[in-house]
């Protein structure tokens, strides 16, 4: 009987907490909650295992499904130790970092200011990050790859999303 009352007490205490989610206590709108669950970050590492920077990605099709459909849109912010920018097919440069989705280059790369239309989605806003809106052709799987600066055959960062 004592064991039954102890178990019943714990079940009663823990059942009161089950209605709260991970965002309870935070003042976030729906798009901020979706972006927090979509945000993925990775180190950018050279073939010599040296950290060159970081990349963070939000898959905008999950956050704004009505606005971003058809193509795959990503809000990307990058920090690199050496000044580098993201490869833009309209303004190609061999020294740029290449971001590929399933081995395909983006169809659109737009450099954004620090304060932009997506900056409310994340708390990370600083002058040393570079912010981009990147679009890719539609794809069934989502595997973003940042190619190493010196050697395009070596992978620096990989970010994967499950498409629902």
PyMOL commands that set and color helices and strands:
alter all, ss='L'
color gray80, all
select helices_A, chain A and resi 2-15+30-38+60-63+119-121
alter helices_A, ss='H'
color red, helices_A
select strands_A, chain A and resi 40-45+51-59+72-80+99-101+104-105+108-112+130-136+142-147+155-161
alter strands_A, ss='S'
color yellow, strands_A
deselect
rebuild
show_as cartoon
